[in-house]
């Protein structure tokens, strides 16, 4: 069985699984989903989404997971805006349905997207939420490592190195325990970057080379390119420009060949900066323009304004001031657009959080009301049952009394006839018969109570069946 077939089988089993067992099927499915080719990922995500969309009225939670799966598909493709639309819808629904695991998965990916947009404050807030929800769940360890890795990288960007090391080590421990090379490599890259920033080049090289060896062992092109890029940055930092250029070009070739265009922009920027340091202006311009074209195709504005800033510096260095000013203006325009989009995103997320909190409060009130109604229904039913038993008991006692009177009358008549045929009056025989009648009254009463109770239950059941039939019969015109 091929890997796409394995994943489709897990998703098919998920369709009939109870909500409490969703993680049993969705976790291995999405863990393997990451490594499929793009057409295979699309096929798996679409098939499950179509089923979930048809059944969302009966399976709302599974429909949310289908939304999440499509969000994950677009996230892996670096289609961040599209991914965000799916994930935002799913996150809101998970909140309303009180599915904390689904909420954690969405928060983990949304935070990673906000980090890509360089919105660190918002990204960190949502990532921390996702990290704690998934850690509490215990069902998604690899994605706990993913959240920890994203949190750690934000701390690197904010120069909180101790916090970054702690989170990278958590990601490393989890990924090693789960035998997940993917986030193992990311954790090694992170620890290498922190070591490099702390001027520990030997340790940094060791982390990067371990990551490269692990990526090559697992034959994963993206992680091989990532490892080459990190090693290229290390050599550039050590002023070994020739080796740095070689490594970045290798990474760029792999990324363009595999259509990993977001990373390709990064390599173009690094090579452009590398050529600037060597005053190789023509090559720098060519590489930066190449990166700008890709960034514009991807519509990743933070990368676009970064390239425009570098182009402005190159043209300024070559004395082409008009072109330098042009790119400097574009740099500011794009950065302002990004800031406005970030503000809009923050407002939208604040609204979403407010709505989620309101929904959570409403759900708590509804649950409390349901619990109170259920308790009152139980108490009412207990009262009805007690009254029914009391009524049955009274009726049984009345019938038992009638039977007792009849037995005593019959006993006098029978004994009178029997004793006339005996030689003398037998007092003890009369006493014995009366005692038998007296002691038989209790079981007679119990038998009558059981009979009457069964009649009441049968009558109640019959009334419920008639009521159900009336409710299910379609109205006729």
Residue, then its C-alpha position, 0 to 999 in steps of 0.5 A: x500500500x502506498x503512502x497516500x493510500x495509507x493516509x486515505x485509509x486513516x481518514x476513511x476510518x476517521x469518518x466512522x470513528x467517535x469524536x473521542x477517538x479522532x486523534x487516533x486517526x488524524x494525528x498519524x494522518x497529518x504526520x505523514x501528510x507533510x511528506x507527500x508530494x503536492x498533488x497527493x496532498x491535494x487529493x487526500x485533503x480534497x477527498x476528506x473535505x468533500x465527505x466532511x462538507x456533505x456530512x457537516x450537519x451530523x459531523x461538525x467536528x470532523x468538518x472542522x478537521x477537514x478545514x484544518x487539513x486544507x489549511x495545512x495543505x496550503x501552509x506546506x505550499x507556502x500559500x499563507x493567506x489562503x491557509x489563514x482563511x481555512x485555519x481561521x474558520x476552523x479555529x472559530x468552529x473548534x472554539x464553539x464546539x469546545x474541541x481543545x485539540x483542534x483549537x491547539x492545532x489551528x493555533x499552532x499553524x496560525x502562529x507559524x503564519x504570523x511569524x512568517x509575516x513578522x508579526x511576532x507579538x501576535x504570533x507568540x500569543x497564539x503559538x503559546x496557546x497552541x503549545x499548551x493546548x497540544x501539550x495538555x492533550x498528549x495526543x500530538x507530540x510532533x506538533x508540540x515540537x512544531x509549536x515549540x520550534x516556532x516559539x523558539x525562533x521568535x525568541x531568537x528574533x527577539x534576542x531572548x536566547x535563553x528562552x529560545x534554547x529552552x524551547x529548541x531543546x524541548x522540540x529536540x527531545x520530543x522529535x528524537x523520542x518520536x523519531x521525527x527527523x523533520x523537527x529534529x533538524x529544525x531544532x538542531x538548526x535553531x540551536x546552531x543559530x543561537x550558538x552562532x549568535x553567541x559567538x560559539x562557532x564550533x558548537x554552531x557548526x556541529x549542530x548544522x552538520x548534524x542537521x545536514x547529515x540527518x536530512x541527507x540520511x532521510x533524503x529530504x530535499x527541503x531540509x537538505x537545502x535548509x541545512x546548506x543555507x544555515x551552513x552558508x550563513x555560518x561561513x559568511x559570518x566567518x568571512x569565508x565568502x567562497x564557501x558561503x556562496x557555494x553552499x547558498x547556490x546549492x541550496x538555491x538550486x535544490x529549492x528552485x528544482x523542488x519549487x520551494x520558492x519561499x526558501x529560494x527568496x531567502x537564498x537570493x537575499x543571502x547571495x545578494x548581501x554576500x555579493x554586496x560585501x564583496x562589492x560585486x554590484x552587478x551580481x548582487x543586482x541580478x540576484x536581488x532582482x531574481x529574489x524580488x521576482x519570486x517574492x512578488x509571485x508569492x506576494x510575500x511583502x516582508x521579503x519584497x520590502x527587504x529586497x527593495x531596501x537592499x536594492x536601494x543600498x546597492x544603487x546608492x553604492x554605485x551612484x545611481x541615486x534616482x534608482x536608489x530613491x525609487x527602491x527606497x520609496x517602494x521599501x517604505x510603501x511596502x513596509x507601511x502596507x505590511x504594518x497596516x495589514x498587521x494592524x487589520x490582522x490584529x483587530x480581526x484576531x482580537x474580534x475573533x478572540x472576543x467572540x470565542x470568549x463570548x462563545x465560551x461563556x455562553x457554552x458554560x452558561x448553557x452547560x450549567x443550565x442543561x445540568x440544572x434541567x437534567x437534575x430537575x428532570x431526575x428529581x421530577x422523575x424520582x418524585x413521579x416514581x415515588x408517587x406511582x409506587x405509593x399509588x400502586x402500593x395503596x391499590x395493592x393493599x386494598x386488593x390484599x385486604x379484600x382477598x384476606x376477607x374472602x380467605x377468612x370467610x372461606x376458612x370459616x366455611x371450610x373448617x365448619x364443614x371439615x370439623x363436623x366430620x371430625x370426632x371433636x373440635x380441633x382448635x389447633x387446626x383452625x389456628x394453623x389455617x388462620x396463621x397460613x392465611x396471615x403469613x400468605x398476605x405479604x407475598x400476595x400483596x407483593x405479587x399484586x404490587x408487581x402486577x400493577x407496576x408492570x401494568x403501569x409501565x406497559x401503559x406508559x411505554x405504549x403512550x410514549x410509542x404513540x407520541x413518537x409515532x405522532x411526531x414522526x408521521x409527516x404532515x399531510x396537506 
